[in-house]
Each structure stands twice: as structure tokens, then as C-alpha cells.
Amino acid sequence: MSTRVSSFHLDSFLQNVETRSLTAGIVGLGYVGLPLAQLFTSLGFKVLGFDIDQSKITKLMGGESYIGHIPSSVIQNMRKDDRLVATSDFSWVARADVLSICVPTPLDKARQPDLTAVRKTAESLVPHLRPGQLVILESTTYPGTTTEIVLPILEKSGLKIGEELFVGYSPEREDPANPNFTARTIPKVVGANDPASRRALEAFYGAVFDQIVPVSSCEAAEMSKILENIYRCVNIALVNELKLLCQRMGLNIWEIIDAAKTKPFGFQAFYPGPGLGGHCIPIDPFYLSWKAREYDFSTRFIELAGEVNTNMPYEVVARVVDHLSSQGIPSSTGRLLVLGLAYKKNVDDCRESPSIKILKLLADRGFTLSYFDPHVSGYVSHRYGRLPGIELRELTDDVFANTDATLILTDHDAYDYERIVRLSKTVIDARNATRNISADRDKIILA
Ligand SMILES: NC(=O)c1ccc[n+]([C@@H]2O[C@H](COP(=O)([O-])OP(=O)(O)OC[C@H]3O[C@@H](n4cnc5c(N)ncnc54)[C@H](O)[C@@H]3O)[C@@H](O)[C@H]2O)c1
């Protein structure tokens, strides 16, 4: 897809890629930015990390990680010979040849795109930009963001886009704690709107990732990421709805998915759960819904999937209430142990986690609650506000003896499920985490 283009700034950029002598800047050192920094340093690039959160900068410079699945030893390795330098001083932007922007893209209170961090980042770059730099937006967003929001801000630098400053979009496909892929082996979609920017972006990410997937524009690259996340959101909603139907029909949805997925073509398994969580799947589709309105277009699949998935925490709570009342335990006296606060297994990320919603709904019903998550233990209340119930630091036998039921909301590998089932009076399992426990099956309710 690359067109032959040449200019002084482009040629020297390409040469620096070739000799690995460029400095890669990353703005936003969170779940996406930090692994990207790790990848860049591992390939021999010097990395300048920027963040407005001074506590993250201090930790990184001291060789300390703040992300559960990235050990501090990895950061210490990155810090050797100052291969990673982190700062909140944006005047250092001038020292970077590339600036990959990995800042949050949440929804605001009205569930509309909140691009404050993207805008502020672009504005922070402007005074320090110089000819020959490549700026890549990586944050997930609606098609048009790079062209309509980021480019006009960057143009305030006075640099001519496509001649002096190169700009592109490349979505992140990071899947935290997935052991099957490293950042490098996940194909990287890249798009830019002028030939020189395309050339610079393809050259740099071509040197970083095993495979790049060039598309014709920033908009195409932005839309490809949104499509991926809508695909997940809609399919998860579908199995969540079918789970509710199966419950009513006396069927086990997990058994049915396991059977269906033996089809060697045309079927991909998605699994039901207590609701959608994380910073991406519950949020990104609504970026597109919002943008679609500009085109008088209603994204009905997204709205419907949102409706089904949003309802799931309420369904789990209804199942808990029904089960306990069938045992003669009203919610006013019921005692529940909740396992798992993170939105998915083996991570410490509780953003948009259905567990937090479920804890609040259960508290509203009057239950006495305790909760435990080995990945977020000790700081969840500090980061996500005070949660109802008692935060446990360990699961002693007494905890099980003093509760009427254990509710599994996140299927972390760290749990001893055999012990949990043995010691619990009842297990209400929203993840089918106990599928391999053969003893005491009569205690297990799938929710
Ligand atoms: N977390 C994931 O698994 C994942 C996967 C794919 C894509 N994404 C997308 O990547 C983007 C970043 O997500 P994340 O999970 O890494 O978020 P995060 O909250 O973990 O990290 C974002 C970082 O940006 C910093 N920041 C905020 N405003 C800033 C500013 N103006 N200047 C500099 N730094 C700033 C924050 O302090 C934070 O450290 C989002 O658009 C998200 O949708 C995330």
C-alpha cells in the first residue's frame, strides 16, 4: 500500500528506523502503554514514557511496577542503561522521534465519548513538536478522531502534516494476561492519510511487530478496532441471552457451547458471564453509536447488546436471591462471600467490572457481604471507592463457615476451587469455574 515518497525528514526518519537509533515516546503508561514500552525497549529502542500521573513516573523510575501481570523485575530490566526514562515533563517530547498516544477514552456521564485525555495530550505535544517526528494515536475511538480532533490540534505547531510531521492511527490489541500472545506477535493494523505518514508508520511498526496490516486511512484503522470490539460485545450478549433461556429450559449453556464449538468452521465460542467489564468492550461500541448519529444511522445491534449485557448483573442477583430464599434465607439475614472483583480472570483491572455493580445490588437487598480477590486485594476500595462489605485478605475456613453461599464472579486461576466447593454451603458460579470439580456437584448453582 506504500507509495514511493521521499523528503529530507522522511528519509532521515526511515534511516533512524533502520539503524534502531530513534527514541520512541509513549504517552500514557497504563495497561496498553507500559507493555508497548516493554516491547520497544526489548528491540533496542530508547523509550521516553510520558504520563500525567506522577506516582506512576516515580514507581517506574524506581524500578517498580503498578500493573499486576507485569513484574517489577521487568521494569528494572527496562530501566537498565536508562533504556526507559519516564517523565511528566512534556518538554522532553522534543527528544522523541515517535510519539505513541495510549491515553484513556472513556464515556462521560451521558455515555458519550470523552476525548478529554486525547485532546489534552495533543495540546501538550504541540509546543514541543519538531520536524521529522511521527505521532501515532493508539487509543480506541470512533472513526474520524485522528483527522477531526488530533490533526487540527497538531497543526497548531506550524508543522506541515505529511511533510514535516507524520501522523497515523494504529489500534492496540493488547489482551492483558493472555499467555498465548506477546505484543509483538499480535498483527498491528496501521493507517494514515498521506503517503509520507503511511511510509513512516509502516516502517517503524514494521520494525517492531512481526506483522503489520496496512489499511487505506486513519478512519479505516479506527473502524477496524471498533468492529473487533463490537463483534465481541454482540456475541457475548447473544450467549448471555441464550444462557437465560437455557436456565429457564433446564439446559446448561456451557455444555451446549462446548458441543457447538466442536464444529471445525463457522462457529467461534463466546461465553456467558455476570456482565461485561474492562475499559474496552462495554465502552468502545458506544463511541461508534455516538458517531453514527451524525450520519442519521442507528446502530441497533450495539444498543441491543448493551441492553442485554447491562442486565446481566441484575440476573445474577435475582438468581442469588431466589436460591437463598428457597433455602429459607431472606436477603436481610443472608451472608454472602463474593469471589472476584476484577472484570476478567488473572488481572487486577476492576474498571467497569460487573462484580462491583453486583456487590452494590446485593448490599441494596440487605445481604451481609465479604469479598476477596487475590489480584486486587488491599487497594480496591482505595481505587474504586468504598465497596459494601468486608474486604478479606485471605480465605480462611472460618470465612466459609460463616457464610450462606459463595458467589464466584471472576474465575481466577489462583483460587483453589476444590477447597471452595468443599467448604462452601452453596456455590453460585457465574463463570462455570467449578466445571472440573466432581465432588459436591449438588452444592453448585450455575448463574
Ligand atoms: N486495557 C486494555 O486491555 C486495552 C486494550 C486495547 C485498547 N485499549 C485502549 O487503549 C487506551 C488506553 O487504555 P489503558 O487501559 O492503557 O488505560 P490506562 O488508564 O491503564 O492508562 C492510561 C494512562 O494514560 C495516562 N493519561 C491520562 N491522561 C493523560 C494525558 N493527558 N497525558 C499523559 N498521560 C495521560 C493515565 O495517567 C494512565 O496512566 C484506551 O483508549 C483503551 O480503550 C485498552
The ligand as a MOL file (V3000), in Angstrom:
LIG
                    3D

  0  0  0     0  0            999 V3000
M  V30 BEGIN CTAB
M  V30 COUNTS 44 48 0 0 0
M  V30 BEGIN ATOM
M  V30 1 N -6.6440 -2.0990 28.6560 0
M  V30 2 C -6.7340 -2.7980 27.5500 0
M  V30 3 O -6.7120 -4.0300 27.5940 0
M  V30 4 C -6.8620 -2.1330 26.1940 0
M  V30 5 C -6.7780 -2.9270 25.0460 0
M  V30 6 C -6.8630 -2.3180 23.7920 0
M  V30 7 C -7.0510 -0.9400 23.7010 0
M  V30 8 N -7.1550 -0.1750 24.8380 0 CHG=1
M  V30 9 C -7.3230 1.2610 24.6680 0
M  V30 10 O -6.0680 1.8840 24.9660 0
M  V30 11 C -6.2880 3.1620 25.5750 0
M  V30 12 C -5.5610 3.2240 26.9200 0
M  V30 13 O -6.1420 2.2510 27.7790 0
M  V30 14 P -5.4070 1.7260 29.0800 0
M  V30 15 O -6.1620 0.5280 29.5330 0
M  V30 16 O -3.9350 1.6150 28.8670 0 CHG=-1
M  V30 17 O -5.6930 2.9540 30.0800 0
M  V30 18 P -4.9690 3.2240 31.4840 0
M  V30 19 O -5.9150 4.0500 32.2580 0
M  V30 20 O -4.4520 1.9460 32.0440 0
M  V30 21 O -3.6980 4.0860 31.0810 0
M  V30 22 C -3.8060 5.3490 30.5410 0
M  V30 23 C -2.6740 6.2040 31.0830 0
M  V30 24 O -2.7660 7.4820 30.4650 0
M  V30 25 C -2.4660 8.4550 31.4350 0
M  V30 26 N -3.0060 9.7400 30.9880 0
M  V30 27 C -4.2730 10.1950 31.0530 0
M  V30 28 N -4.3580 11.4160 30.5050 0
M  V30 29 C -3.1200 11.7300 30.0760 0
M  V30 30 C -2.5630 12.8570 29.4420 0
M  V30 31 N -3.3180 13.9060 29.1150 0
M  V30 32 N -1.2530 12.8410 29.1660 0
M  V30 33 C -0.4870 11.7840 29.5050 0
M  V30 34 N -0.9550 10.6840 30.1090 0
M  V30 35 C -2.2540 10.6600 30.3910 0
M  V30 36 C -3.0790 7.9320 32.7100 0
M  V30 37 O -2.4880 8.5140 33.8550 0
M  V30 38 C -2.7660 6.4430 32.5910 0
M  V30 39 O -1.5340 6.1030 33.1830 0
M  V30 40 C -7.8060 3.3130 25.6770 0
M  V30 41 O -8.2670 4.0100 24.5500 0
M  V30 42 C -8.3150 1.8860 25.6360 0
M  V30 43 O -9.6210 1.8130 25.1250 0
M  V30 44 C -7.0450 -0.7490 26.0720 0
M  V30 END ATOM
M  V30 BEGIN BOND
M  V30 1 1 1 2
M  V30 2 2 2 3
M  V30 3 1 2 4
M  V30 4 1 4 5
M  V30 5 2 4 44
M  V30 6 2 5 6
M  V30 7 1 6 7
M  V30 8 2 7 8
M  V30 9 1 8 9
M  V30 10 1 8 44
M  V30 11 1 9 10
M  V30 12 1 9 42
M  V30 13 1 10 11
M  V30 14 1 11 12
M  V30 15 1 11 40
M  V30 16 1 12 13
M  V30 17 1 13 14
M  V30 18 2 14 15
M  V30 19 1 14 16
M  V30 20 1 14 17
M  V30 21 1 17 18
M  V30 22 2 18 19
M  V30 23 1 18 20
M  V30 24 1 18 21
M  V30 25 1 21 22
M  V30 26 1 22 23
M  V30 27 1 23 24
M  V30 28 1 23 38
M  V30 29 1 24 25
M  V30 30 1 25 26
M  V30 31 1 25 36
M  V30 32 1 26 27
M  V30 33 1 26 35
M  V30 34 2 27 28
M  V30 35 1 28 29
M  V30 36 1 29 30
M  V30 37 2 29 35
M  V30 38 1 30 31
M  V30 39 2 30 32
M  V30 40 1 32 33
M  V30 41 2 33 34
M  V30 42 1 34 35
M  V30 43 1 36 37
M  V30 44 1 36 38
M  V30 45 1 38 39
M  V30 46 1 40 41
M  V30 47 1 40 42
M  V30 48 1 42 43
M  V30 END BOND
M  V30 END CTAB
M  END
